[in-house]
Amino acid sequence: MPTIKNPLDLYRLLPRSNCRECRLPSCLAFAAAVIKGEKRPADCPGLDLGLTKQLEVKVEKPGVSAEQQLAACLARFGGEIGTVDFSLAAPRLGATLKAGGMTIKCLGKPYFIHYDGRITSECHINPWVIMPLVNYVLESPGRDPLGEWVPFRELEGGDTWNPLFEQRCEKSLHELAAMDPELLECLLLVFGGRPSGIAACDLSVVLHPLPKVPVLISYSRLENGAVRLNVFFDLTAADNLGIKGVFGIFAGIVAMVEKIMARHSLADGTG
C-alpha cells in the first residue's frame, strides 16, 4: 500500500457509508481529519482491523508546516527576485508594474512582488502558489500561449510525470466532480475561470494559475449519471514554468479544491 498523503486517497478505502459513528458528518470529512492528524484510522468503526493497522503506518503524518515551507522558499529565492529588472520582466511575465514592484495574478488574485523580493497578497499565501510563482519570475521566457490545448503527457517532459499527474490530479479532480459537480463548477469560477466557448461540454472553463500558463478544464454529465472530465494545458505551459512547476501548481489547485469541498461536507453533513 503506498503512502497516503491526501483525503481522497484515504476516502477510497473507507466504507463511504457516512454512518457518523466517528462523530463527523461524512466519510470525506473523516478522511480530511485523519490527514490533518485530528483523527486516527482506528476511529472509523467500519474499517477492517488489519486495514486499520496498515493505515496507521501508511498515512503520512504532518511534517514541515506550510508556513515553514513558505519561509524557506522566500529565504532561498527572495534575494534573487530582488536582482530582477522589473521593467523588463513585467511584459515578459504578463505582470503589471506598480510603485514598489509589480503585480502578477494567480487564479485571478493579485500577488505583489516587491523590489526587495517580498511577496504579499490580500488573499492567503500558499506555498504551492509561491514556489511556482518564484520560479516563473526568475526563469520563465514568457512565451505567449498558442491556444493549442494538449493533455499533460504531451507537454515537454510530461510523459515522465504523467502517471503521477493522472493519479494525483486528474483522478482526484474527476472524483470531486462526481461527488458534487455544482460545487466544483462554483469553485472553478471563483478561482477566475472563464468559459472557453466549447459547446460540446456541460462546463468548460479556462483558468490562469499564472498569466501565461493557462489550463482548460471541461466535464460533461453522462446519461448514466457519471461525469467525464478532461484537463488540458496550452502547448507552451512547460516552456513557461517547467513540467515540475506545471504539475506542482495544478496539484496545489486540486488540493485546495479537496480541502474546500471537505469543509463544505463537514459543514452541511454531505459527502
Secondary structure as GFF3:
##gff-version 3
##sequence-region A 1 271
A	DSSP	alpha_helix	7	11	.	.	.	ID=ss1
A	DSSP	alpha_helix	27	35	.	.	.	ID=ss2
A	DSSP	three_ten_helix	41	43	.	.	.	ID=ss3
A	DSSP	alpha_helix	49	58	.	.	.	ID=ss4
A	DSSP	alpha_helix	66	81	.	.	.	ID=ss5
A	DSSP	alpha_helix	86	93	.	.	.	ID=ss6
A	DSSP	beta_strand	96	98	.	.	.	ID=ss7
A	DSSP	beta_strand	101	106	.	.	.	ID=ss8
A	DSSP	beta_strand	109	114	.	.	.	ID=ss9
A	DSSP	beta_strand	119	121	.	.	.	ID=ss10
A	DSSP	alpha_helix	127	139	.	.	.	ID=ss11
A	DSSP	beta_strand	149	150	.	.	.	ID=ss12
A	DSSP	three_ten_helix	152	154	.	.	.	ID=ss13
A	DSSP	alpha_helix	158	165	.	.	.	ID=ss14
A	DSSP	pi_helix	166	170	.	.	.	ID=ss15
A	DSSP	alpha_helix	171	179	.	.	.	ID=ss16
A	DSSP	alpha_helix	181	190	.	.	.	ID=ss17
A	DSSP	beta_strand	194	195	.	.	.	ID=ss18
A	DSSP	beta_strand	203	210	.	.	.	ID=ss19
A	DSSP	beta_strand	213	221	.	.	.	ID=ss20
A	DSSP	beta_strand	227	234	.	.	.	ID=ss21
A	DSSP	alpha_helix	237	241	.	.	.	ID=ss22
A	DSSP	alpha_helix	243	268	.	.	.	ID=ss23
###
